[in-house]
Amino acid sequence: MGSNFVPLTSRDATPGARYARHLNAAGAALPSETVLGTVIEHLRLEARIGGYEAAEAARERSERVYELAARLIGAEAEDIALTESATVAWHRAIDAMPLRPGDRILAAASSYVSSALHLFELRRSRGIEVEVLPCAADGTVDLSFLAEALRRPAALVTVAHVPTSSALIEPVAEIAALAGAARVPLLLDATQSLGQLPLDVAGIDLVVGTGRKFLRGPRGTGLLYVSPRMRERLHPPHPDVRGATWQSGDAVELAAGARRFETWENAHALRLGLGAALQETLTLGVDTIGRYTAGLAGRLRAALGEMPGVRLTDPPAGGGAIVTFVRDDEKPAETVRRLRAAGVHLVAVPAHHGRWDLERRGLDAVVRASVHVYNDDSDVDALVTALGRRSAPAFVSSAARTDVIVVGAGVHGSSTAWQLAQRGASVVQLDRFPDGHTEGSSHGHIRMIRRAYPNPIWDDLVDRAYLAWAELSAAAGERLLITTGGLYARPAVSTTPGLRGPGCIPVDAARAAEIFPGLRLGDEFGAIYDPAAGVLDAAAAMRSLRELGLAHGVDRRTGCRVEGWSADGEGVTVRTADGLLRADRLVITAGPWTGALVPELADLLRVVRIVNIHIGASDPAAVSAPALGPFSVEVPGVGLLYGLPAFDGSAVKIGLDHGPADDPERPQTPVTAAEAATLLGLARRFLPAANGDVVDSVACRYTMAPRNRFAVGALAGTPQVLVAAACSGHGFKFGPAIGAGLADLALGKQRPDLDFLSPGELG
């Protein structure tokens, strides 16, 4: 089924889709920009006016969440209780039942681990009997056995619509009919089905579900459906002021509807986010979502079925958006680790998460892939390609050797690894962190590129950068550089040289306002207009470099810390926590950790903390191209303010190019309220159309060098060791060009154009 079946905005409006191939909707799906913004907006409202006041302001929207949840399953709003998770909903329903010793609960083999654990505890504490229903040949509940089991009194039948361990889809309507005829309540765990499969609660007494999976809501949200007839039989064991009223004395009146199962305190922002997710699901339509995801999963299932050594593990009654499999020569956890290193995110489900199912089928674990509307054919292709590669050994003995080891998987390391591999070199790439980390300086959605530079010595490298981005875009098959023009302002009375460059034009504040109406400069500023400046899709670039490198054979090992290296006449030995590696050449692109690996540069490198915020706008067009492009302003007494326009779902971004010293050995910390307030104040001054709240923030680390220079080239005395370091906050735009230069140098080609960046000249 083609990807065009679902509107393309589903992918474009999903921020997480920019960074990796996410095929884990059955674990925690990626939220949309709207859901994310809804949660953040309410949290900020609570911070401004207080939690109770914010809840009152959002009362109507909060009430609507119940209506939306009810519409999803064909119920009434009063039948819905909102909970923190499906497991919490399960506990509140089961604990409210008047279970007695000897009561039978008939549980399907598809039941989730948390449900089984609770049943075991009830067997111990209340003396109930737990009977696991056998499966038919297709993997579903054996309906004839269930009918026979229901001839004896039973307290409950429980089944998971779709289990955690496979793509099985249970015949809910048939099970409900049998339970109803026997007057035995049915509890349906719809955790893995809400949002991907249609569900009508007619004939079902209890339903539990979560917001984080196919509904694409926030984690920490769930729901409980209780039919009107079932509410008469249940009594919450822990009534709360939310679900009951203290009338007088010890008289208590329970709430009329399912809200009797709720508690007063809850995460209002998350519930509003769930409401936004429910609205998006209903607008798109569960039938539409189901057809699209089933088609995409079917394509994946067919491709995996043709791969040697890969075994599909779904039962015959499998379908929908989930596919499970194993690779015969690799444990599922290792398959998942390797695929994540390739930027393909899925999970392994161990037997202890579904023993009634997996043990019965002789499986210790399975790999589970699950798609959603933000996935497309390219994600399936990326999974199949990555799965087909065999994993490398944990380490290479001293007798074995590769051509080049690249340390670092930021933009420079990944560009270098790709360039080397596509030229035929064998490459091992190491990074101390897993993919997607935020400890360095290559994360985030967008970056700036410009031709404007203060010194003509940079002009040739700038030209090479533009050509390199065009080459990378062509190889990746997507546009990574969007030309918008850029304005770079400074006080008109400044006597020091400013930016200049090929094609750049000096303009006054009035002309600057005509070029970018979204930027407000006073008459005290002049500016340089760079018509070639633009926005780089950094997230897509990093994803593309990773995938291109892997496609050309790069042995990429994330989560592998380099402890040191030594060079001799025959090459380089690299010490890692996993063992020794040997190579003819070593390229160090370790960002903030360069000083630890290259001691001769340590005293010249200074790691600083840089923060950025994204700010909402009542009129996004006023802060998007062409009304606004990349810019910077030298603000007297403050420093250099820089920014990028709203782009591809991200709000306008600003930051200052200086910050306090940072220790890269300590985990990155979130942007503080004080840091965000400083930047927000500058936005109010220079970006009047950015009149909203801070909707996102990110911290990163710049590695600064004297005169904001780079160090690119071989180390003195060890020509087999090259470095790209200290890119001083403006290195991302040169990433593909520096990668090509390092690949040339590593393979013996002279690059005199890079001599001005020689590591020996850094001081």
Long-range contacts (C-beta under 8 A, 24 or more apart in sequence): 1-291, 1-292, 1-294, 1-295, 1-296, 1-298, 1-299, 2-295, 2-377, 3-296, 3-376, 3-377, 5-288, 5-291, 5-292, 5-295, 6-284, 6-288, 6-289, 6-292, 6-373, 7-284, 10-284, 10-373, 10-374, 11-373, 11-374, 11-375, 11-376, 12-648, 12-649, 13-649, 14-374, 15-445, 15-649, 15-650, 16-374, 17-374, 17-375, 18-445, 18-537, 18-539, 18-540, 18-543, 18-648, 19-436, 19-539, 19-542, 19-543, 20-343, 20-344, 20-345, 20-435, 20-436, 20-543, 21-343, 21-344, 21-345, 21-375, 21-378, 21-379, 21-382, 21-383, 21-543, 22-345, 22-374, 22-375, 22-379, 23-344, 23-345, 23-346, 23-369, 23-370, 23-371, 23-375, 23-379, 23-383, 24-345, 24-346, 24-347, 24-368, 24-369, 24-370, 25-196, 25-213, 25-214, 25-216, 25-293, 25-321, 25-370, 25-371, 25-372, 26-162, 26-164, 26-192, 26-213, 26-214, 26-321, 26-322, 26-368, 26-370, 27-213, 27-347, 27-368, 27-370, 28-212, 28-213, 28-219, 29-195, 29-212, 29-213, 29-214, 29-215, 29-216, 29-372, 30-216, 30-372, 30-374, 31-216, 31-217, 31-218, 31-273, 31-277, 32-216, 32-276, 32-277, 32-280, 33-649, 34-276, 34-280, 35-216, 35-217, 35-218, 35-273, 35-276, 35-277, 35-280, 36-273, 37-616, 37-695, 38-269, 38-272, 38-273, 38-275, 38-276, 39-218, 39-269, 39-270, 39-272, 39-273, 40-269, 40-693, 40-695, 40-696, 41-693, 41-695, 42-268, 42-269, 42-272, 43-269, 44-693, 44-694, 46-268, 46-269, 51-268, 54-268, 55-268, 58-268, 58-272, 61-272, 61-275, 62-268, 62-271, 62-272, 62-275, 64-275, 65-271, 65-272, 65-274, 65-275, 65-278, 68-275, 68-278, 68-279, 68-282, 69-223, 69-274, 69-278, 71-282, 72-194, 72-195, 72-199, 72-278, 72-281, 72-282, 72-286, 73-190, 73-194, 73-199, 73-200, 73-201, 73-207, 73-225, 74-199, 74-200, 74-201, 74-202, 75-201, 75-225, 77-257, 78-256, 78-257, 78-258, 78-259, 79-201, 79-225, 79-226, 79-227, 79-228, 79-257, 79-258, 80-223, 80-224, 80-225, 80-257, 80-258, 81-223, 81-224, 81-225, 81-226, 81-257, 81-258, 81-259, 81-260, 81-261, 81-262, 82-221, 82-222, 82-223, 82-224, 82-262, 82-266, 82-271, 82-274, 83-221, 83-222, 83-223, 83-224, 83-261, 83-262, 84-220, 84-221, 84-222, 84-266, 84-267, 85-210, 85-220, 85-221, 85-222, 86-189, 86-191, 86-208, 86-209, 86-210, 86-222, 86-223, 87-114, 87-115, 87-208, 87-222, 88-222, 89-208, 89-209, 89-222, 89-223, 89-224, 89-261, 90-114, 90-115, 90-118, 90-187, 90-189, 90-208, 91-118, 92-224, 92-236, 92-261, 93-187, 93-206, 93-208, 93-224, 93-226, 93-234, 93-261, 94-118, 94-122, 94-156, 94-187, 95-236, 95-237, 95-238, 96-234, 96-235, 96-236, 96-237, 96-261, 97-155, 97-156, 97-233, 97-234, 98-233, 98-235, 99-126, 99-128, 99-155, 100-126, 100-127, 100-128, 101-126, 101-127, 101-128, 102-127, 102-128, 102-129, 103-128, 103-129, 103-154, 103-155, 104-128, 104-129, 104-131, 104-152, 104-153, 104-154, 104-155, 105-129, 105-130, 105-131, 105-154, 105-155, 105-156, 105-157, 105-158, 106-131, 106-133, 106-146, 106-149, 106-150, 106-154, 106-156, 106-157, 106-158, 106-184, 107-131, 107-132, 107-133, 107-157, 107-158, 107-159, 107-356, 108-132, 108-133, 108-141, 108-158, 108-159, 108-160, 108-170, 108-356, 109-133, 109-134, 109-135, 109-141, 109-163, 109-356, 109-357, 109-360, 110-141, 110-159, 110-160, 110-162, 110-163, 110-168, 110-170, 110-354, 110-356, 110-357, 111-158, 111-159, 111-160, 111-163, 111-189, 111-356, 112-160, 112-163, 112-164, 112-189, 112-191, 112-353, 112-354, 113-164, 113-352, 113-353, 113-354, 113-355, 115-158, 115-160, 115-189, 116-355, 116-356, 128-155, 132-356, 133-159, 135-315, 135-360, 137-316, 138-315, 138-316, 138-317, 139-166, 139-168, 139-315, 139-316, 139-317, 139-318, 140-168, 140-169, 140-170, 140-171, 140-315, 140-317, 141-170, 141-171, 141-175, 143-171, 143-174, 143-175, 143-178, 146-175, 146-178, 147-178, 150-178, 150-179, 150-181, 150-182, 150-184, 151-182, 154-182, 154-184, 155-184, 155-185, 156-184, 156-185, 156-186, 156-187, 157-184, 157-185, 157-186, 157-187, 158-186, 158-187, 158-188, 158-189, 159-186, 159-187, 159-188, 159-189, 160-188, 160-189, 160-191, 160-192, 161-188, 161-189, 161-190, 161-191, 161-192, 161-193, 161-197, 161-199, 162-191, 162-192, 162-193, 162-197, 162-320, 162-322, 163-192, 163-354, 163-357, 164-191, 164-192, 164-349, 164-353, 164-354, 164-368, 165-324, 165-349, 165-353, 165-354, 165-357, 165-358, 165-363, 165-366, 165-368, 166-313, 166-314, 166-315, 166-318, 166-322, 166-324, 166-357, 166-366, 167-297, 167-314, 167-315, 167-318, 167-319, 167-320, 167-321, 167-322, 167-323, 167-324, 168-314, 168-315, 168-317, 168-318, 168-357, 169-193, 169-197, 169-317, 169-318, 169-319, 169-320, 170-317, 172-199, 172-204, 173-203, 176-202, 176-203, 176-204, 177-203, 179-203, 185-230, 185-233, 192-322, 193-320, 195-281, 195-286, 195-289, 196-286, 196-289, 196-290, 196-293, 196-320, 196-321, 196-372, 197-286, 197-290, 197-320, 198-286, 198-287, 198-290, 199-286, 201-225, 201-227, 205-229, 205-230, 206-230, 211-270, 211-273, 211-274, 211-277, 214-289, 214-321, 214-372, 215-274, 215-277, 215-278, 215-281, 216-277, 216-280, 216-281, 216-372, 217-270, 217-273, 217-274, 217-276, 217-277, 217-278, 218-269, 218-270, 218-273, 218-274, 218-277, 219-270, 220-267, 220-270, 221-267, 221-270, 221-271, 221-273, 221-274, 224-258, 224-261, 225-258, 226-258, 226-261, 231-257, 231-258, 231-260, 236-260, 236-261, 240-264, 284-373, 289-372, 289-373, 290-320, 290-321, 292-373, 293-320, 293-321, 293-371, 293-372, 293-373, 293-375, 294-319, 294-320, 294-321, 296-321, 296-371, 296-375, 296-376, 296-377, 296-380, 297-321, 297-322, 297-323, 297-369, 297-370, 297-371, 299-377, 299-380, 300-369, 300-371, 300-380, 300-383, 300-384, 303-380, 303-384, 304-384, 304-387, 307-384, 307-387, 307-388, 310-387, 313-361, 313-363, 313-366, 315-361, 321-370, 321-371, 321-372, 322-368, 322-369, 322-370, 323-368, 323-369, 323-370, 324-349, 324-366, 324-367, 324-368, 324-369, 325-366, 325-367, 325-369, 326-363, 326-365, 326-366, 326-367, 327-367, 327-387, 329-390, 330-391, 331-364, 331-365, 332-364, 332-365, 332-366, 332-367, 333-365, 334-391, 335-367, 335-387, 336-367, 338-386, 338-389, 338-391, 339-383, 339-386, 339-387, 340-434, 340-435, 340-558, 341-434, 341-435, 341-556, 341-557, 341-558, 341-559, 342-382, 342-386, 342-389, 342-546, 342-547, 342-550, 342-556, 343-382, 343-386, 343-435, 343-543, 343-546, 343-547, 344-379, 344-382, 344-383, 344-386, 346-370, 346-383, 382-547, 385-550, 385-551, 386-550, 389-550, 392-428, 392-555, 392-557, 394-578, 394-579, 395-576, 395-578, 395-579, 395-580, 395-581, 396-428, 396-579, 396-580, 396-581, 396-582, 397-580, 398-573, 398-580, 398-582, 400-582, 401-571, 401-582, 401-583, 401-584, 402-426, 402-427, 402-428, 402-555, 402-581, 402-582, 402-583, 402-584, 403-427, 403-583, 403-584, 403-585, 404-428, 404-583, 404-584, 404-585, 404-586, 404-587, 404-746, 405-429, 405-430, 405-572, 405-574, 405-581, 405-583, 405-585, 405-586, 405-587, 406-430, 406-587, 406-589, 407-431, 407-562, 407-574, 407-586, 407-587, 407-588, 407-589, 407-590, 407-597, 408-588, 408-589, 408-590, 408-591, 409-435, 409-546, 409-556, 409-558, 410-440, 410-441, 410-442, 410-589, 410-591, 410-735, 411-442, 411-538, 411-541, 411-542, 411-545, 411-731, 411-732, 411-735, 411-736, 411-739, 412-589, 412-724, 412-727, 412-731, 412-735, 412-738, 412-739, 412-742, 413-587, 413-589, 413-590, 413-724, 413-739, 414-542, 414-545, 414-546, 414-549, 414-735, 414-739, 415-468, 415-472, 415-545, 415-735, 415-736, 415-738, 415-739, 415-740, 416-587, 416-589, 416-724, 416-738, 416-739, 416-742, 416-743, 416-746, 417-545, 417-549, 417-554, 417-556, 417-739, 418-545, 418-548, 418-549, 418-552, 418-554, 418-739, 419-739, 419-740, 419-742, 419-743, 420-743, 420-746, 420-747, 421-549, 421-552, 421-553, 421-554, 422-548, 422-552, 423-743, 423-747, 425-743, 425-746, 425-747, 426-553, 426-555, 427-549, 427-553, 427-554, 427-555, 428-554, 428-555, 428-557, 428-581, 428-583, 429-549, 429-554, 429-555, 429-556, 429-557, 430-557, 430-560, 430-562, 430-574, 430-576, 430-581, 431-557, 431-558, 431-559, 431-560, 432-559, 432-560, 432-561, 432-562, 432-593, 433-558, 433-559, 434-558, 434-559, 435-546, 435-558, 438-668, 438-698, 438-699, 438-700, 439-592, 439-664, 439-667, 439-668, 439-701, 440-591, 440-592, 440-700, 440-701, 441-591, 441-592, 441-610, 441-700, 441-701, 441-702, 441-703, 441-727, 441-732, 442-538, 442-542, 442-591, 442-732, 442-735, 443-542, 443-698, 443-700, 444-538, 444-539, 444-612, 444-698, 444-700, 445-537, 445-538, 445-539, 445-647, 445-648, 445-650, 445-653, 446-535, 446-536, 446-537, 446-538, 446-539, 446-644, 446-647, 446-648, 446-650, 446-653, 447-535, 447-536, 447-538, 447-644, 447-732, 447-733, 448-486, 448-533, 448-534, 448-535, 448-536, 448-630, 448-642, 448-644, 448-733, 449-481, 449-533, 449-534, 449-535, 449-536, 449-630, 449-733, 450-486, 450-488, 450-501, 450-530, 450-532, 450-533, 450-534, 450-630, 450-733, 451-501, 451-502, 451-503, 451-504, 451-530, 451-532, 451-533, 452-486, 452-488, 452-499, 452-500, 452-501, 452-504, 452-528, 452-530, 452-533, 453-499, 453-500, 453-501, 454-497, 454-498, 454-499, 454-500, 456-500, 457-756, 459-501, 459-502, 460-753, 461-734, 461-737, 461-753, 461-754, 462-501, 462-734, 464-737, 464-740, 464-741, 464-753, 465-733, 465-734, 465-736, 465-737, 466-532, 467-737, 468-735, 468-736, 468-737, 468-739, 468-740, 469-536, 469-736, 471-736, 472-541, 472-544, 472-545, 472-548, 472-736, 475-544, 475-548, 476-540, 476-541, 476-544, 476-547, 476-548, 478-537, 478-540, 478-544, 479-537, 480-536, 480-537, 480-540, 480-541, 480-544, 481-534, 481-535, 481-536, 481-537, 482-534, 482-535, 482-537, 482-625, 482-647, 483-531, 483-532, 483-533, 483-534, 484-533, 484-534, 484-535, 484-625, 484-626, 484-629, 484-630, 484-645, 485-515, 485-516, 485-529, 485-530, 485-531, 485-532, 485-533, 485-534, 485-626, 485-629, 486-529, 486-530, 486-533, 486-534, 486-629, 486-630, 486-631, 487-512, 487-515, 487-516, 487-519, 487-527, 487-528, 487-529, 487-530, 487-629, 487-630, 487-631, 488-527, 488-528, 488-530, 488-631, 488-632, 489-521, 489-525, 489-526, 489-527, 489-528, 489-631, 489-632, 489-633, 489-634, 490-525, 490-526, 490-527, 490-633, 490-634, 491-524, 491-525, 491-526, 491-634, 491-636, 492-523, 492-524, 492-525, 492-526, 493-524, 494-634, 498-528, 499-528, 499-530, 500-528, 501-528, 501-530, 502-532, 503-530, 503-531, 503-532, 504-528, 504-529, 504-530, 504-531, 505-529, 505-531, 516-627, 516-628, 516-629, 516-631, 517-622, 517-627, 517-628, 518-622, 518-623, 518-627, 518-628, 518-645, 518-687, 518-689, 518-690, 519-628, 519-631, 519-686, 519-687, 520-685, 520-686, 520-687, 520-688, 521-633, 521-686, 525-633, 533-629, 533-630, 534-629, 534-630, 535-625, 535-629, 535-630, 535-644, 535-645, 535-647, 536-732, 536-733, 537-647, 537-648, 538-732, 541-735, 545-736, 562-590, 562-597, 564-597, 565-597, 565-721, 567-718, 567-720, 567-721, 571-720, 572-720, 572-721, 584-720, 585-720, 585-721, 585-722, 585-746, 586-720, 586-721, 586-722, 587-721, 587-722, 587-723, 587-724, 587-742, 587-746, 588-721, 588-722, 588-723, 588-724, 588-725, 589-723, 589-724, 589-725, 589-742, 590-725, 591-664, 591-701, 591-703, 591-725, 592-662, 592-664, 592-701, 592-703, 593-664, 594-703, 594-723, 594-725, 594-726, 598-715, 598-723, 598-725, 598-759, 600-715, 600-716, 601-711, 601-723, 601-725, 601-726, 601-759, 601-762, 604-705, 604-706, 604-726, 604-762, 604-763, 605-703, 605-704, 605-705, 605-725, 605-726, 606-661, 606-703, 606-704, 606-705, 607-661, 607-662, 607-663, 607-664, 607-701, 607-702, 607-703, 607-704, 608-658, 608-659, 608-660, 608-661, 608-662, 608-701, 608-702, 608-704, 609-659, 609-660, 609-661, 609-662, 609-699, 609-700, 609-701, 610-655, 610-656, 610-657, 610-658, 610-659, 610-699, 610-700, 610-701, 610-702, 610-729, 611-655, 611-656, 611-659, 611-671, 611-675, 611-676, 611-679, 611-697, 611-698, 611-699, 611-700, 612-653, 612-654, 612-655, 612-671, 612-679, 612-697, 612-698, 612-699, 612-700, 613-653, 613-654, 613-655, 613-671, 613-676, 613-679, 613-680, 613-683, 613-694, 613-696, 613-697, 614-650, 614-651, 614-652, 614-653, 614-694, 614-695, 614-696, 614-697, 615-651, 615-652, 615-654, 615-680, 615-683, 615-687, 615-690, 615-692, 615-693, 615-694, 615-695, 616-651, 616-690, 616-692, 616-693, 616-694, 616-695, 617-646, 617-651, 617-652, 617-689, 617-690, 617-691, 617-692, 618-689, 618-691, 618-692, 619-689, 620-646, 620-651, 622-689, 623-651, 623-652, 623-687, 623-689, 623-690, 627-689, 628-652, 628-687, 628-689, 632-657, 633-686, 635-682, 638-682, 641-682, 641-686, 643-687, 650-696, 651-690, 651-692, 651-695, 651-696, 652-683, 652-687, 652-690, 654-679, 654-682, 654-683, 654-687, 655-679, 656-682, 657-702, 657-729, 659-702, 662-701, 664-701, 668-699, 668-700, 668-701, 669-699, 670-697, 670-699, 671-697, 671-698, 671-699, 702-728, 702-729, 703-727, 703-728, 704-728, 704-729, 705-762, 706-762, 706-763, 709-757, 709-761, 709-762, 710-734, 710-738, 710-757, 711-757, 711-758, 711-759, 711-762, 712-738, 712-741, 712-742, 712-754, 712-757, 712-758, 712-759, 713-745, 713-751, 713-754, 713-755, 713-757, 713-758, 713-759, 714-745, 714-759, 715-759, 716-759, 716-760, 722-746, 723-759, 725-759, 726-762
